[in-house]
Amino acid sequence: MLKEKYLDTNIILASQSPRRQELLKGLDLDFDIQTRPVEEIYDKALKEEHITNFLSQLKASAFNGILQEKDLLITSDTIVWLDNQALGKPKTTEHAIEMLTAMSGKKHKVFTSVCFTSTQRQDTIYDCTSVYFKKLSKEEIEYYVHTYKPYDRAGSYGIQDWIGYTGIEKLEGCYYNVMGLPLPKVYEYLKNR
């Protein structure tokens, strides 16, 4: 379906995330992967989706002047929002353990923004999912961090692995959003673009 619509479009996914790549493939689209370095710094006054909107647009700005007429660039950013602050990717083992300990027994939100950029226009969409963690023991948290090494994941966890199977009591919203790409919204955007 989308494949035919985008036959003459060169879709570029600017993400090294294997999960985002796998999810976008699930829409049966052909795309290239290109990444450019970006320093992900944002104004600390920003909150929730305003952070991910800004960062997904910032990642797109690294391609300014490079995009061709048939290109469609997709950039994305995900954060975990807990106790009125953003949790990004952990820097160390201790940092990952700290984050998961803070989320244990609580609800947090996951925001993902997706920015679509062409030479003619730029649109940004976002989604929010509420995730409820059960009370995790110190042993469970340490086992997870040491075994799964979630250093490339916002909030120090992947919903599609062990902690998702054992530690999440319920979700309100899109599962794929927590993985890093709100697929139903991405599909609707691309279908109606």
QUICORGI-V306546 format. One record per residue. N is the residue number from 0. SS is DSSP state (helix for helix, strand for strand, loop for the rest). BURIAL is b if it has 9 or more other C-alpha atoms within 8 Angstrom, else e. Layout:
BEGIN
N | SS | BURIAL
N | SS | BURIAL
END
This chain:
BEGIN
0 | loop | e
1 | helix | b
2 | helix | b
3 | helix | e
4 | helix | e
5 | loop | b
6 | loop | e
7 | loop | e
8 | loop | e
9 | strand | b
10 | strand | b
11 | strand | b
12 | strand | b
13 | loop | b
14 | loop | b
15 | loop | e
16 | loop | e
17 | helix | e
18 | helix | e
19 | helix | b
20 | helix | b
21 | helix | e
22 | helix | b
23 | helix | b
24 | helix | b
25 | loop | e
26 | loop | e
27 | loop | e
28 | loop | b
29 | loop | e
30 | loop | e
31 | strand | e
32 | strand | b
33 | loop | e
34 | loop | e
35 | loop | e
36 | loop | e
37 | loop | e
38 | loop | e
39 | loop | e
40 | loop | e
41 | loop | e
42 | loop | e
43 | loop | e
44 | loop | e
45 | loop | e
46 | loop | b
47 | loop | b
48 | helix | b
49 | helix | e
50 | helix | b
51 | helix | b
52 | helix | b
53 | helix | b
54 | helix | b
55 | helix | b
56 | helix | b
57 | helix | b
58 | helix | b
59 | helix | b
60 | helix | e
61 | loop | b
62 | loop | b
63 | loop | e
64 | loop | e
65 | loop | e
66 | loop | b
67 | loop | e
68 | loop | e
69 | loop | e
70 | strand | b
71 | strand | b
72 | strand | b
73 | strand | b
74 | strand | b
75 | strand | b
76 | strand | b
77 | strand | b
78 | strand | b
79 | strand | b
80 | strand | b
81 | strand | b
82 | loop | e
83 | loop | e
84 | strand | e
85 | strand | b
86 | strand | b
87 | loop | b
88 | strand | b
89 | loop | b
90 | loop | e
91 | loop | e
92 | helix | b
93 | helix | e
94 | helix | b
95 | helix | b
96 | helix | b
97 | helix | e
98 | helix | b
99 | helix | b
100 | helix | b
101 | helix | e
102 | helix | b
103 | loop | b
104 | loop | b
105 | loop | b
106 | strand | b
107 | strand | b
108 | strand | b
109 | strand | b
110 | strand | b
111 | strand | b
112 | strand | b
113 | strand | b
114 | strand | b
115 | strand | b
116 | strand | b
117 | loop | b
118 | loop | e
119 | loop | e
120 | loop | e
121 | strand | e
122 | strand | e
123 | strand | b
124 | strand | b
125 | strand | b
126 | strand | b
127 | strand | b
128 | strand | b
129 | strand | b
130 | strand | b
131 | strand | b
132 | strand | b
133 | loop | b
134 | loop | e
135 | loop | b
136 | loop | e
137 | helix | e
138 | helix | e
139 | helix | e
140 | helix | b
141 | helix | b
142 | helix | e
143 | helix | b
144 | helix | b
145 | helix | e
146 | helix | e
147 | helix | e
148 | loop | e
149 | loop | b
150 | loop | b
151 | loop | e
152 | loop | b
153 | strand | b
154 | loop | b
155 | loop | b
156 | loop | b
157 | loop | b
158 | loop | b
159 | loop | e
160 | loop | e
161 | helix | b
162 | helix | b
163 | helix | b
164 | helix | b
165 | helix | e
166 | helix | b
167 | strand | b
168 | strand | e
169 | strand | e
170 | strand | b
171 | strand | e
172 | loop | e
173 | loop | b
174 | helix | b
175 | helix | b
176 | helix | b
177 | helix | b
178 | helix | b
179 | loop | b
180 | loop | b
181 | loop | b
182 | helix | b
183 | helix | e
184 | helix | b
185 | helix | b
186 | helix | b
187 | helix | e
188 | helix | e
189 | helix | e
190 | helix | e
191 | helix | e
192 | loop | e
END
